[in-house]
């Protein structure tokens, strides 16, 4: 197929937008639809994409209406009854999921794929930064905006490597062709797709079977996974304290973290974390392990970890003063919440930690309500918002209250539109942590302004 234009249905998604940028960099005409305008879609328009926000086939540009020269990419988050999806189906266009397109890209490069229930955005971002700063260079398709590059896409004409954030939702990562893979965690999630924990784990097992001959799997020590790798695929484990790759001599203090990185062949001393949160020690070990296996030098590893600024919405500091701290984190699974809250408490011992959490998806809230309540009870105070539905329709009896009622710390149930006025009235905020994968990020700027006024 001689592709001249690419049309994206759901172009504003973090994963879709990096593919849109990729095709624009290749000189293709790019257009697309999304439900709402966001800072991400505005930037794509500035970069040359044509985007509209109504599901209307008349708004599709003419250059995207030739089925012989247009590739259509869609995200599973868009329902199949969408008018534009039906139009392209009825007119026999080449329609591919985002994951299928990534699969095609991974066939022609050494793909380093980071998967896991949580931690995959941070580890893939760290890995991409390490390789980009090293003699190897890299391409990268990431699920977050890297602060170092202000982008979720890194490109290189010279490098044979591609870093991919491998998404397990809808079994998307089964389309990939990993040269090496990293698995951070396999805590059950997306049970609306998988049904059971057993099916979820089976999906990760199949992912490991896709690793190419001569490649490697790096998996977190102790996770509940039996890999199905080929005979000549090397398997390594990692964690903070155990495994083929781990940390020694960890020092946390004065807002800084240092540790020594233990590899199967020796120790790389004095690694400093650019984003000094305890959970990032383990993320760093996993990403450095993959980089080390591909020949990144000790000096390159040390320099890259020190200069890594993180991805937006992953332990993202919005305010950092002696009197007030504001941190934003994308955590939306009970295990992620517990790790995030614990890490912040270790960074600011003895200070009051207030969390604002927006649950993501009715099905996830239903499936893990007791676990959410346990994790959120680690806070000193909770402000709980309504559920962000994303792609889902409401489920009877499922609201934020099923979490709220079981939380044991001081708590407030609050509608999103009433949050700012609530914060204006509060005078006891010390360290504030905003949490969730929905649209809570749209309130971060006004929340920061309210806190600055209190200073």
N, C-alpha and C positions, 0 to 999 in steps of 0.2 A: 504493500500500500504506500502510495506517495503522499505522505502527510504534509499538508500545507497549513492546516489550522487545527487547533485543539479546543474543544468546548468542555468546560467543567461544570457539572451539576453539583453544587455544594462547594463552590470555589473558595469560600471564606474559611473553610476548615484549616487547621494548622498544617495537616498533612497534605491536603489538596493544594494549598497555596505554594508549597515548595515545588511541587510538580509543575504548577503554572509558571513559576519563575524559571524552572529548568527549561521548559519548552520555549519561553521567550528568549532565553539565552541562546537557543539553537536557531533563532530567527523565525519561529512559527508565529502565526497570528493566534492570539489567545483571547477567549471570551468565556463568560460563564454567568451562572445564576446562583444567588444565595438569598435566604429569607430576609436577612437584615444587613445593613451597612455597618461595618466595624472599622477600627483603625487598620486592620489587616487588609480589608478589601479596598479601603481608600489608597493604601500604599500600592496595591496591585494596579489600580487605575492610573496612579501617577507613573508607574513603570511601563504602562502601555496596554494593559488588559481592558477589554470592554465588559463591564459588569452591570447587571440589572437585578432588581429585587422583587419582581413580581413573576409568578409562575405563568408565563405567557409566551407562547411560541412565536408571536409576532415581534417579540423583542430580541429574538435570536438573530445575530447579524447574518446577512446574506452569505458571507464567505464561510459560514459554518453550516450551510444547508446543502452542501454537496457531499453525498455519502461516499464518494470515491476519494476525496481528499481530506475529509474531516475525521479525526479520532474524537470519540466522546468518552470522557472519564467521569464516573459517578462515585459517590460515597454511599455505603449501605445505610447511612443515617437518613438519606432521602427516601421517602416512601415510593413504591413502584407505581402508585396511582398519580404521581406527579405528572402534570400535562406534558412537560418537556421530555421527561423520560419516555412517556408513551409515544410522542412524536418521533423520537429517534429510533425507538423499537419498531414502530409501524413502517418506517422508511428505510429499514435495513442498514442502519449505520453500524460501523464497528464500535461497539460499546464495551468498555472495560472498566472493572473496578480499579480504584487507585492501587490496590495491592498487586493486581495483575501487571500494571504498568511498571511498578517497582521491580516486579519479578523479571521483566524483560531487561531492565537496566542492570540487575544483579547478574544476569547471564554473561555479560560482557566485561565484568571487572571482578576484582577480589573483594567480595562483599563481606563486611564485618557487621554482623546483625546482633543488636542488643534487644533481648526479649525479657519479659517478666511482668507479673501483676503490677509491681511498682518498682521505681528506680530506673526504668528503661530510658526515660528522657534525660535524666542527669548523667547516666553512664554513657549513653551514646554521644551526648554533648561533650563530656570530658574526653572521650576517645577521639572525637572529631577534632577537638582543639589540640590534643597531644600530636596527632598525625599532621595537622595543618602547620604546626610550629616545628615539625621535625623535617628531616631530609626526605621523608617518604611523601609528604603532602597527601591530600585526599579530596574526594567529593563527599558530600554528606547530605542526607535527607532526614531532617530532625523534627521532633514533635514539640519543639519549643524554640523561642527566639533567643539565640545566643547573644549575650550582652557584648562579648568581645567583637562580634561581627555585625550586630544588629540585624541578623537574618536567621532563617531556619534552613537555608540552603548554602552549602559551600561547593564551589566548583574548581576543578583543576584540569587543564589540558594534558598535564604531564603524568599525573598519578594513576597507578593501576588499582588503587583502593577506593572503595565506596563504603561509607558508614551509613547504616540503615537502622532507624528505630523500628523494631519488628513488633507490630501490633497483633495481639491475639484475638481482638474483637472480631466476631464473624469468621474466625479461622483465617484471617487475612495473611498471617505470616506463612501459611502453607504455600503461597505462591513464590516465595523467595528461594534463592539459590546461594545459601551462605558458604563462604570459604571458611570462616570461623564464626562461632556464635558465643554469646554471653547470655546466661540466664540468671537473673537476679533473685527471682521469687516465683512461687507457683501457688500463692494463696488463692482460693477459689474466688472468682469474680465472673461477671457476665453470665450469670446462671439463667438469664432470659434466653440466651443463645445455647448454652451447653446443657442446662437441665440439672446435671449432677457434678460433684467434685471429680468423680471418676472420669467423666467425659472431658472435663477441663484438663486434667493431668494427661489424658490420652492425647489430647491435641498438642501439648508441649512435647510429648514423646515423639509424635510424628514430625514435629519441627526439627528435632535433633537428627532424625533420619535423613534430612535433606542436606546436611553438611557434606560438602564435597570431599572426595577422596584426597587424603593428604592434609586435610584441614584440622581444626581443633575445636573442642567445646570447653568453655570455662564456665562452671556452674557453682553457685553459692553452696558452701559446705552445709550439709544437713537438710537441704530441701527435699521434699517428698517427690522425687522424680527418678524414674529408671530410664536413662537415655538409651536410644535405639540407634547408636551411631555405627557406621561402617567400621570394619576391622582396622583400617589404617587411619582412623580419626583419633587423635590424641585427646584424652579427657583429663582436665585439671579441675581442682576445687579452690575456692577462695573464701575468706571471711575476715573479720577483724583479727580474730585470735587463732584460727585454725585453717588448715588447708595448704595446698602447694604454694599458694600466694597468700601472705597475711602481713599484719603489722606488728612491730615490736617497738618498745620505748615510746609509747604514745604520750605526748605532753599537751594538755589543754589548759590555757590560761591567758588572761589579758586579751581576750578576743582573738587568740591565735591557736592553731593546731599544727603540731609537728609530729612526725613519726618516721620510723625506718621501714622500708618496703622489702619484705623477704620474698625472694624468688627461688625456684628450684636450683639455681646455680649461685646464689649469693645474696648479699644484702645491699640495697641502695639506701644510703643514710640521708637524714635530714630532708625528708619530703615535707614541704609546707603547703597547706591547703589554702587556695585563694578564697574559697567560700568556707569559713571555719565553723562548720556545723558537724557534730559527731557522726551523724548518719553518713556524711560525705566521705568519711575514712573508708568505709566499706565500698561505697560507689567508686572511689578513687582506686582502690585495690583491684576491683574487677576490670575497670577500663585500662589501668596501667598494665594489667596482666596481658590483655589482648595486644596492646601496643608493644610490650616487651617481646612477646612471641613473634612479632613481625619485624623485630630488629631496631626498634627505637632505642637510642642510647641512654645511659644513665643521666647524662647532663641534660638531654632533651626532655626526659621525663620530669626531672626536678624543675626545670625552667617553666614547662607547660603547666604543671600543677599549681605553681606559685602564681601564675598570671591568669588562671582560669577565673572568670568573673561570674560564671553561672548562667543559667537560662532564666528568662523572665518567668515569674510565677513559680519558681522553685527556690524556696528559701530566699525570697527577694526582699531585701531590706529597703523599706520606703522612708523610714525615719530612724535615726540612730543618734540619740542624744543621751546625756546622763539622766535626764528626767523622764523622757518618753522614748519608747522603741515601738516601731510598727514593722511587722514582717508579714509577707503574703506567701502562701504556699498552696499548690494545686492539689494537695492531698484530698482524696475523696473515697478511700477505702479504709475500713477500720484499722488495719495494720499500719497503713501510711499515716493516719491521724495519730496513732500512738507514738510512732517513731518521730513524727514532727514535733508533737507536744513535748515529748521527753527530751529531744535535742535542744529545744528552746529553753526548757527549765534548767538543763545542765549549763547552758551558756549564760543564763541570768539567774543563778541560785539566790533564793531568798527574796526574789521580787514577785509581785503579783502578776500572774499570767491570765489575761482575759482572751477568750477565743470567740470568733464569730464564724459559725459554720453554716454553709448552704448545702444541704444534701443534694446529690446528683442522681436522678432517675428514681421513679417509683419502685421499680423492680428491685434495685439494689437496696433501697431503704427497707422494703419488705423482707428481703432475704437476710439482711444483716443488722436489723434493728438492735438486738441485745448487744452485739459486738460494737456497734457505733456508740451506744450509751456507755459501755465500759471504757472505751478510749476517750470519749469526751469528758468523762468524769475525772480524768487526770488533770484537767484545767482547774484553775482557782475560781473561774467564773465563765459561764457559757452564755452566749447570745445565739439562739438557734433560729434560722430563717426557714421559710417555706421551701419545699422541694422544687428544684429546677428540673422540669420534665424532659428537656432535650427532645429526643425523637419519640418519646412515649406519650400515650394517653393515660389519664388518671386511672388508678386502680382503687376500687371501692375499699374504704377503711384504711387506706394507706396515706398518712400525712406525717409531717414532722413530729406530731405529738406522740407517735409510737416510740420514737427515740427519746423525746423530751421527758416523758413520764418516768423513764428508767434511769435518767441521769441523776447522780448523787451530789454533784457540786452545786453551789448557787447558780441559778439559771433564769433566763428570760426567753419567752417565745415571742418572736417579732416578725412582722411582715417586712419584706425587703424595702418597700417604699417608706416605712416608718423608721428605718435604721438610723439615718443621719440625725433626725431630731432626737432619737434616744441617746446617741453618742454626744450630742451637744449638751444634753442635760447631765451626763455622767461626769463626775469630778474625781473618780478613783481609778482612772486608767493609768497603768504603769508600763507593762509590756503587752501590746495588742497583736494577736495572731489571727489573720483572716485565712479561712480554709474553704476549699471546694473547687469543683471543676466546671461550675455553671457560669453565670454572668456576673458573679460577685466582683469580678475584675473591673467592671464598669463603675464601681463605687469607690475604687481605691484612691483616686485623685481627690474627690470630695472628703473622704475620711481623713486623708493626710492633712488637708486644709483645716479641718476641724481640730485635729490634734495640734497643729502648729499654732492655732489661735490660743490654745490652752497654755502653750509655752510662753 
